[in-house]
């Protein structure tokens, strides 16, 4: 019988997947519940043999503080029967969403001091003086402060949390440090800082609940499950492939342009164009129209509907989705309850099996991550096969 060692609560789907990936990469049984509505059912199903790591997407990124806290509390109560050894609140590394409300709700539920460490040094996200920096620029001065749907939490984190009634001590990791048993915000400019932090947690006489991004998840996974397995997930070159890119982040735009240039035979369509097409291409890039005027939810639903039609034609094809709203809409349209995370193909690029079915693979990526050639590398252009199509 397995034991649930880590429970992760995330405010969006890609965040839940990113937090699970370091555990799966070390051989852990790691699963992500797609939405809060499905959590009670899968917990009941898994109760006698739970996964070692379970994450839940509570889809609270764009809710009010009170609503987000209520969503987290509900998820905490549903996961509690699994008796996880560690509670982990996944936060966005650029502090979008209701970071304070959700961290406070988890701390109240667990009843343990909170350690907040949102740094992801490998992706250029550091914490200095209790404040997030991105690529050497203070978050408050960076382009990330202009997020259209979710304004990030700006300024020193200890001040913001203190104003909400939860004072945080500033913690700077040191080798062999003795960690005070109190709520804290952790500076980190390298992966070693996060490793030292979790080593101190393990040595501490008292327990904590953790809040952080992918950097802290990596540190916890390494200590709990050891080294990486040392292999990269292979992609069969002859698989049908659908790239659904709902994100409008500049990096996603650059990745799409590079893919189209490297693979000129790849068909690029909008959902409306696909609906009118006589053929369903085996190799397809699906994107919203450049002049799209609908709401983000409507755009995601249109992309999901088109993706479902393609999936019906190519049931074992490889599906790639960029953007959390897009990926969630697709999974809900396909009626997927959970994702079995099997690999992290690259930082922020997560490979999963839908409902544990190895023949139903999806790869997800948050919009703002990855270098310009990422999709080209993922496509394996040097092994590309001539495309063919299925008649509608």
Steps between C-alpha positions, in 0.01 A plus 500: 500500500635839402476810715420850387824678581424841346174684430524803271230764457542725195294789367520384138562185300847571363614595850379167638680314221821698541506423872438128443757458222816495718352213703402299191848558355637311801266204466220606735139418423381858444149593387317826438124525551373718216236691695354540848168347390672164442710496817261323738444219251865427433596528870237239580635282220862538614449493876628145556794546260563872446770637270819609671447853372160648423431850372170677450420791272247716687483749208503802729752724321238756397262475799457750783708448813205360697391267221856374447544431871170310504612290202826414672329409827259274314788325321694464826203333667454262205869402499529463878382133502817409308702620803787646295836532670560848355267778385627721217325811366616559143529872432578676175865606480389849395242508780184514290177390664387515860832406656434644846143374537587146390819472706315620810215256435739206475685608812172521691393157374826319573570689822875520437738790430527602135825525305459702178771459234378599149846507335579300186867587451537278191237717326647831616246551783677587826397632839719770655406692811159325500429637152476314167742587220461375140805480273680752717210746513283564804153353437342839571708648214464211253256439215334229710332767713264568208330159487163561336291266716687468830707782646800354685573565865763773500747621762655322800305188588545534875334841493208375289437198721534704820231737371275195459566386856775241447848636584785320322860486617760554228711186461831480311608134464843408635682165510399306809257770612257445784159605374285697745154345542314802368336631185757625252580625151818359351762677289645281224729590212607145414368145516742432785315750719175306458678171569648645820155621601339159467795332672434734791131406492593132524731568794248718678327369810166644379308453177416767241270545204673627188407752233711545192548456129683242290837572661384391845318200352830391345677523834231301682485235227876449504509449875195271512554293185869535411671570172341538160441177311744621236295443188306733273153403395511386135257631240420265211567686176198353316235602755222734385551832681277786596648822638234713667646838589252712688759715675575844355822537700789633289697179553210292369478723193872456434480122548213472251683708241812285535296181463324621185833600346668170587204281398338668195277198438334548841143621448403810697128563558262688727203313655266664247721393209523147634120481524475585130785275388434183302803329654641462848878532464716248682746776593312812610569829674177641642489865610241773557446750221727805510197728524324286762245710688346240731571462871791274612247240618324500163831471315607206719166327442529541122851356505384211721214416263737491203753293697230248592410455132865438415538258792201300376673460163839417654422338838862406575648823363726724705324811628698808605330792676652833598315718752323381814152613394540323167627175650223494760228561240634215286515253790150590616368463145663154482356417846841423651494463879871492580842506337771248582817708475774292341780740406627853477619517139660839564462759777131591511409243231310213664403166346191325640268209428130582508326297773815288514459373139841479331330526159353841587795736538488874556790743535437831673696822538433833661501775240792707628760223522756352263744619236397586144597160354315293761216384273748425221694275735181342627386428146830326427517662160802292398278191523180654360285279278296622201157607626179334400138591572172339603182579310229662707 
